[in-house]
Amino acid sequence: MEQFPHLLALAFDDEFATMVEDVLKERGLAIRCGVGVKELVGESQVRGVLLSDGGTLDAEAVILSMGYKPNIDMAQKAGLETTKLGFIRVDEYMRTSDPHIFAVGDCAEKRDFVTRKASRLMLASVASAEARVAGMNLYRLSVVKTFGGTISIFSTAFGNHGFGSAGLIEKDAQKEGFDIVTGTFEGVDKHPGTLAGTHKQKVKLIFARESGILLGADVAGGLSTGELTNVIGFAIQNKATVNTLLTAQIGTHPLLTAPPTAYPIIKAAEAALKKMHSV
């Protein structure tokens, strides 16, 4: 059961979320989107659920995935400033309102790398990056070792199918009012494609039209998807442009990567550049 129109709708554009649903359906899961759970039915044990559309569903067990919020009780007792979203306020050095106290992780304030808006993102990878910044600034501040904002970088896997996203996906970029161009490429993660264990691979890149700066991406493929998504995250953080990606030098190997003639990040950038020049 999912309240949003698609599974993982906050992390992926619709065409990639649909791919996730297809994989799960192939594995025997029944999926209903656009409807939520209103109430658990049963007294001594769960017998089913009452749905938000008035329907019911029999169930012997229910797993709830409803999100979480930061525990800032200690910070409030210490008199530290907090935000409207309930996080500990920090600066780019990860200092709190008390310059002798630093905060990192799920309780620390987040700001989106691209939009600069407050973010609720809570990930171990983000916490680790914040901790490195805090550690490097603990005794002496460094203007080049700061946290420039949170980049949403997700990856997940179902069997040998991997999915990932980084930065602003297309629908969020449009919602924010960015003038964007997208480029998509579909290929394989090994070469030639007849090799055993080869998996289809799809990458969509989102660029700002005026500057050509990379804003985000959706990725689908095999189990190499996680690292490919991380590479795109590096590119976003360094404000790589469509031309930067087109001229990128890469290493390839038949058993490890897509072919050098059809590397997905480069080919997706190529597709986006063609759209830019066609306007």
The 8 nearest C-alpha neighbors of each residue, nearest first, counted from 0:
[[1, 31, 32, 35, 30, 34, 2, 36],
 [0, 2, 32, 3, 35, 34, 33, 31],
 [1, 3, 33, 34, 35, 32, 4, 0],
 [2, 4, 33, 5, 1, 32, 8, 6],
 [3, 5, 33, 32, 2, 6, 8, 1],
 [6, 4, 8, 3, 32, 16, 7, 17],
 [5, 7, 8, 16, 1, 20, 3, 32],
 [8, 6, 10, 9, 16, 11, 5, 19],
 [7, 9, 5, 6, 11, 10, 16, 3],
 [10, 8, 7, 11, 12, 6, 3, 171],
 [9, 11, 8, 7, 164, 12, 153, 168],
 [12, 10, 8, 16, 15, 9, 7, 13],
 [11, 13, 15, 14, 16, 168, 170, 169],
 [12, 14, 16, 15, 17, 11, 8, 5],
 [13, 15, 17, 16, 12, 18, 11, 19],
 [14, 16, 18, 17, 13, 12, 11, 19],
 [17, 15, 13, 19, 18, 14, 11, 6],
 [16, 18, 20, 14, 15, 19, 13, 21],
 [17, 19, 15, 21, 16, 20, 22, 14],
 [20, 18, 16, 22, 17, 21, 23, 15],
 [19, 21, 17, 23, 18, 22, 24, 16],
 [22, 20, 18, 24, 19, 23, 25, 17],
 [23, 21, 25, 19, 20, 24, 18, 26],
 [24, 22, 26, 20, 25, 21, 28, 19],
 [23, 25, 28, 21, 27, 26, 22, 20],
 [26, 24, 22, 23, 27, 21, 28, 20],
 [25, 27, 23, 24, 28, 22, 21, 157],
 [28, 26, 24, 25, 23, 29, 22, 30],
 [27, 29, 24, 23, 26, 30, 25, 20],
 [30, 28, 24, 27, 31, 23, 0, 26],
 [31, 29, 0, 28, 32, 24, 20, 1],
 [32, 30, 0, 1, 33, 29, 34, 2],
 [31, 33, 1, 4, 34, 5, 2, 0],
 [32, 34, 2, 4, 3, 1, 31, 35],
 [35, 33, 2, 32, 1, 51, 0, 52],
 [36, 34, 2, 51, 50, 1, 0, 37],
 [35, 37, 50, 51, 38, 49, 48, 34],
 [38, 36, 51, 50, 49, 35, 39, 48],
 [37, 39, 49, 48, 36, 40, 50, 51],
 [40, 38, 48, 47, 49, 41, 45, 37],
 [39, 41, 47, 48, 46, 45, 38, 49],
 [42, 40, 45, 46, 44, 43, 39, 47],
 [41, 43, 44, 45, 40, 46, 39, 47],
 [44, 42, 41, 45, 46, 40, 39, 59],
 [43, 45, 42, 41, 46, 59, 40, 60],
 [46, 44, 41, 47, 40, 59, 60, 39],
 [47, 45, 41, 58, 40, 59, 57, 44],
 [46, 48, 57, 58, 40, 56, 45, 39],
 [49, 47, 39, 40, 56, 55, 38, 50],
 [48, 50, 55, 38, 37, 36, 54, 39],
 [51, 49, 36, 37, 54, 53, 52, 55],
 [50, 52, 37, 35, 53, 36, 34, 49],
 [53, 51, 50, 54, 34, 35, 49, 37],
 [54, 52, 50, 51, 49, 55, 37, 36],
 [55, 53, 50, 52, 49, 56, 51, 48],
 [56, 54, 49, 50, 48, 53, 57, 47],
 [55, 57, 48, 47, 58, 49, 54, 50],
 [56, 58, 47, 46, 48, 55, 59, 40],
 [59, 57, 47, 46, 60, 56, 45, 61],
 [58, 60, 46, 45, 47, 61, 57, 44],
 [59, 61, 58, 45, 62, 46, 47, 44],
 [62, 60, 63, 58, 59, 45, 47, 48],
 [61, 63, 64, 60, 65, 0, 58, 59],
 [62, 64, 65, 61, 66, 36, 0, 60],
 [65, 63, 66, 62, 67, 1, 61, 0],
 [64, 66, 63, 67, 62, 68, 1, 2],
 [67, 65, 64, 68, 63, 121, 119, 69],
 [66, 68, 65, 69, 121, 64, 70, 119],
 [67, 69, 70, 66, 85, 106, 105, 119],
 [68, 70, 106, 71, 105, 86, 85, 67],
 [71, 69, 72, 106, 68, 73, 86, 85],
 [72, 70, 74, 73, 69, 75, 106, 86],
 [71, 73, 75, 74, 70, 76, 77, 69],
 [74, 72, 76, 75, 71, 77, 70, 78],
 [75, 73, 77, 71, 76, 79, 72, 78],
 [74, 76, 78, 72, 77, 73, 79, 71],
 [75, 77, 73, 78, 74, 72, 79, 71],
 [76, 78, 74, 75, 79, 73, 72, 80],
 [77, 79, 75, 76, 74, 80, 97, 96],
 [80, 78, 74, 75, 77, 96, 81, 97],
 [79, 81, 88, 96, 87, 78, 82, 95],
 [82, 80, 87, 88, 86, 85, 79, 83],
 [83, 81, 85, 86, 84, 88, 87, 80],
 [84, 82, 85, 81, 86, 117, 88, 87],
 [83, 85, 82, 86, 119, 117, 81, 108],
 [84, 86, 82, 83, 81, 69, 87, 71],
 [87, 85, 108, 106, 82, 107, 81, 84],
 [88, 86, 81, 107, 108, 106, 80, 89],
 [87, 89, 81, 108, 80, 95, 82, 86],
 [90, 88, 95, 94, 93, 108, 87, 107],
 [89, 91, 93, 92, 94, 95, 88, 146],
 [90, 92, 146, 145, 93, 147, 89, 94],
 [91, 93, 145, 90, 94, 133, 146, 136],
 [94, 92, 89, 90, 91, 101, 133, 102],
 [95, 93, 101, 89, 90, 92, 98, 100],
 [94, 96, 89, 97, 101, 88, 100, 98],
 [97, 95, 79, 80, 98, 94, 88, 89],
 [96, 98, 95, 99, 100, 79, 94, 101],
 [99, 97, 100, 94, 96, 95, 101, 93],
 [98, 100, 97, 101, 94, 95, 137, 96],
 [101, 99, 97, 98, 95, 94, 102, 96],
 [100, 102, 94, 95, 93, 133, 99, 103],
 [103, 101, 107, 93, 95, 94, 100, 89],
 [104, 102, 107, 129, 130, 126, 93, 106],
 [103, 105, 126, 106, 107, 129, 125, 102],
 [104, 106, 121, 107, 69, 126, 103, 122],
 [107, 105, 69, 86, 104, 87, 71, 70],
 [108, 106, 87, 103, 86, 104, 105, 102],
 [107, 109, 86, 88, 87, 89, 106, 110],
 [110, 108, 118, 117, 149, 107, 119, 111],
 [111, 109, 117, 118, 148, 116, 115, 149],
 [110, 112, 115, 149, 148, 116, 114, 113],
 [111, 113, 148, 149, 150, 115, 114, 110],
 [114, 112, 111, 115, 214, 166, 167, 148],
 [113, 115, 116, 111, 112, 175, 110, 117],
 [116, 114, 111, 110, 113, 112, 117, 148],
 [117, 115, 114, 110, 111, 118, 113, 112],
 [116, 118, 110, 109, 111, 115, 119, 108],
 [119, 117, 109, 110, 120, 111, 116, 108],
 [118, 120, 121, 109, 117, 84, 108, 110],
 [121, 119, 118, 122, 109, 151, 149, 105],
 [122, 120, 105, 119, 123, 125, 104, 126],
 [121, 123, 125, 124, 126, 120, 105, 104],
 [122, 124, 126, 125, 127, 121, 104, 105],
 [125, 123, 127, 122, 126, 128, 152, 121],
 [126, 124, 128, 122, 127, 123, 129, 104],
 [125, 127, 104, 123, 129, 124, 128, 103],
 [128, 126, 130, 124, 125, 129, 123, 131],
 [127, 129, 125, 131, 130, 126, 124, 132],
 [130, 128, 126, 132, 127, 131, 103, 133],
 [129, 131, 127, 133, 132, 128, 103, 134],
 [132, 130, 134, 128, 129, 133, 135, 127],
 [131, 133, 129, 135, 130, 134, 145, 144],
 [134, 132, 130, 136, 135, 131, 93, 137],
 [133, 135, 131, 137, 132, 136, 130, 138],
 [134, 136, 132, 133, 137, 131, 144, 140],
 [137, 135, 140, 133, 139, 134, 138, 141],
 [136, 138, 134, 133, 135, 139, 140, 101],
 [139, 137, 136, 140, 135, 134, 133, 99],
 [140, 138, 136, 137, 141, 135, 134, 142],
 [139, 141, 136, 142, 138, 137, 92, 135],
 [140, 142, 144, 143, 136, 139, 145, 135],
 [141, 143, 144, 145, 140, 92, 136, 91],
 [144, 142, 141, 145, 140, 146, 132, 92],
 [145, 143, 141, 142, 132, 146, 135, 136],
 [144, 146, 92, 91, 143, 132, 147, 142],
 [145, 147, 91, 148, 92, 132, 129, 144],
 [148, 146, 145, 112, 91, 149, 236, 110],
 [147, 149, 112, 110, 111, 146, 150, 109],
 [148, 150, 111, 112, 110, 151, 109, 147],
 [151, 149, 166, 112, 152, 111, 148, 165],
 [150, 152, 166, 165, 149, 153, 120, 164],
 [153, 151, 165, 164, 150, 166, 232, 154],
 [154, 152, 164, 163, 165, 151, 155, 10],
 [155, 153, 163, 225, 162, 164, 152, 156],
 [154, 156, 162, 161, 163, 153, 157, 225],
 [155, 157, 161, 160, 162, 158, 159, 154],
 [156, 158, 160, 159, 161, 155, 22, 23],
 [157, 159, 160, 156, 161, 222, 22, 26],
 [158, 160, 221, 222, 157, 161, 156, 220],
 [161, 159, 221, 157, 156, 158, 220, 222],
 [162, 160, 156, 221, 222, 220, 224, 219],
 [163, 161, 219, 155, 154, 218, 224, 156],
 [162, 164, 154, 218, 153, 228, 217, 225],
 [165, 163, 217, 153, 216, 152, 218, 228],
 [164, 166, 152, 215, 216, 151, 232, 153],
 [165, 167, 215, 151, 150, 214, 168, 152],
 [168, 166, 215, 214, 172, 171, 169, 165],
 [167, 169, 215, 171, 216, 170, 172, 12],
 [168, 170, 172, 171, 173, 205, 167, 12],
 [169, 171, 173, 172, 168, 174, 12, 167],
 [172, 170, 174, 173, 169, 168, 167, 175],
 [173, 171, 169, 175, 174, 170, 177, 167],
 [174, 172, 176, 170, 171, 175, 177, 169],
 [173, 175, 171, 172, 176, 170, 177, 169],
 [174, 176, 172, 173, 177, 171, 114, 170],
 [175, 177, 173, 174, 172, 178, 171, 179],
 [178, 176, 172, 173, 179, 175, 207, 174],
 [179, 177, 208, 207, 176, 180, 173, 209],
 [180, 178, 207, 208, 206, 177, 205, 181],
 [179, 181, 206, 208, 205, 271, 207, 182],
 [182, 180, 205, 271, 204, 206, 179, 183],
 [181, 183, 271, 267, 270, 204, 203, 268],
 [184, 182, 203, 267, 202, 204, 270, 181],
 [183, 185, 267, 202, 201, 263, 266, 186],
 [186, 184, 201, 200, 202, 183, 263, 187],
 [185, 187, 200, 199, 201, 184, 263, 188],
 [188, 186, 199, 200, 189, 198, 257, 192],
 [187, 189, 257, 256, 198, 200, 197, 199],
 [190, 188, 257, 256, 253, 254, 197, 187],
 [191, 189, 253, 192, 258, 257, 194, 254],
 [190, 192, 193, 194, 189, 253, 258, 187],
 [191, 193, 190, 194, 197, 189, 187, 188],
 [192, 194, 191, 195, 197, 190, 189, 196],
 [195, 193, 192, 197, 191, 196, 190, 189],
 [196, 194, 197, 193, 192, 198, 189, 254],
 [195, 197, 198, 194, 189, 193, 221, 254],
 [198, 196, 189, 195, 194, 192, 188, 187],
 [199, 197, 221, 187, 188, 220, 200, 196],
 [198, 200, 187, 220, 186, 188, 197, 201],
 [199, 201, 220, 187, 186, 219, 185, 188],
 [202, 200, 185, 219, 184, 218, 220, 186],
 [201, 203, 218, 184, 183, 217, 263, 219],
 [204, 202, 183, 217, 216, 182, 267, 218],
 [203, 205, 216, 182, 181, 215, 267, 183],
 [204, 206, 181, 215, 214, 216, 180, 213],
 [207, 205, 213, 180, 214, 212, 179, 211],
 [206, 208, 179, 211, 212, 209, 210, 178],
 [207, 209, 179, 211, 180, 178, 210, 206],
 [210, 208, 207, 211, 178, 179, 212, 206],
 [211, 209, 212, 207, 208, 240, 206, 241],
 [210, 212, 240, 207, 208, 241, 206, 209],
 [213, 211, 240, 207, 210, 206, 239, 238],
 [212, 214, 206, 240, 235, 239, 215, 205],
 [215, 213, 206, 205, 167, 166, 235, 212],
 [214, 216, 166, 167, 205, 165, 168, 213],
 [215, 217, 204, 165, 203, 164, 168, 205],
 [216, 218, 164, 203, 202, 163, 11, 168],
 [219, 217, 202, 163, 162, 201, 164, 203],
 [220, 218, 162, 201, 200, 161, 163, 224],
 [221, 219, 200, 161, 199, 224, 160, 198],
 [220, 222, 160, 161, 198, 223, 159, 224],
 [221, 223, 161, 224, 159, 160, 225, 220],
 [224, 222, 221, 225, 226, 227, 220, 161],
 [223, 225, 227, 222, 161, 226, 220, 221],
 [226, 224, 228, 154, 227, 223, 163, 229],
 [225, 227, 229, 228, 224, 223, 230, 222],
 [228, 226, 224, 230, 229, 225, 223, 231],
 [227, 229, 231, 225, 226, 230, 163, 224],
 [230, 228, 232, 226, 231, 227, 225, 233],
 [231, 229, 227, 233, 232, 228, 226, 234],
 [230, 232, 234, 228, 229, 233, 235, 227],
 [231, 233, 229, 235, 230, 234, 165, 236],
 [234, 232, 230, 236, 231, 235, 237, 229],
 [233, 235, 231, 239, 237, 232, 236, 238],
 [236, 234, 238, 232, 237, 233, 213, 239],
 [235, 237, 233, 238, 234, 232, 150, 239],
 [236, 238, 234, 235, 239, 233, 232, 240],
 [239, 237, 235, 236, 212, 234, 213, 240],
 [238, 240, 234, 237, 212, 213, 243, 235],
 [241, 239, 212, 243, 211, 242, 213, 238],
 [240, 242, 244, 211, 243, 268, 245, 212],
 [241, 243, 245, 240, 244, 246, 211, 268],
 [244, 242, 240, 246, 241, 245, 239, 247],
 [243, 245, 247, 241, 242, 246, 265, 268],
 [244, 246, 242, 265, 243, 247, 241, 268],
 [245, 247, 244, 243, 242, 248, 265, 241],
 [248, 246, 244, 245, 243, 249, 265, 242],
 [249, 247, 246, 250, 244, 245, 259, 265],
 [250, 248, 247, 251, 259, 262, 246, 265],
 [249, 251, 252, 248, 259, 256, 258, 255],
 [252, 250, 256, 259, 258, 249, 253, 257],
 [251, 253, 255, 256, 254, 250, 258, 257],
 [254, 252, 190, 189, 255, 256, 251, 191],
 [255, 253, 189, 252, 256, 190, 194, 188],
 [254, 256, 252, 253, 189, 251, 188, 257],
 [257, 255, 189, 188, 251, 252, 253, 254],
 [256, 258, 188, 189, 262, 187, 190, 259],
 [259, 257, 261, 260, 190, 262, 256, 251],
 [260, 258, 262, 261, 251, 257, 249, 250],
 [261, 259, 258, 262, 257, 266, 265, 263],
 [262, 260, 258, 259, 263, 266, 257, 186],
 [261, 263, 257, 259, 265, 258, 264, 266],
 [264, 262, 266, 265, 184, 267, 261, 202],
 [263, 265, 267, 266, 262, 268, 202, 244],
 [266, 264, 268, 245, 267, 263, 262, 244],
 [265, 267, 269, 263, 268, 264, 184, 262],
 [266, 268, 183, 182, 184, 270, 264, 269],
 [269, 267, 271, 265, 266, 270, 241, 182],
 [268, 270, 266, 272, 267, 271, 265, 273],
 [271, 269, 182, 267, 273, 268, 272, 266],
 [270, 272, 182, 268, 274, 181, 273, 269],
 [273, 271, 275, 269, 274, 270, 268, 276],
 [272, 274, 276, 270, 271, 275, 277, 269],
 [275, 273, 277, 271, 272, 276, 278, 270],
 [276, 274, 272, 273, 277, 278, 271, 208],
 [277, 275, 273, 274, 278, 272, 271, 208],
 [276, 278, 274, 275, 273, 272, 271, 270],
 [277, 276, 275, 274, 273, 208, 272, 180]]
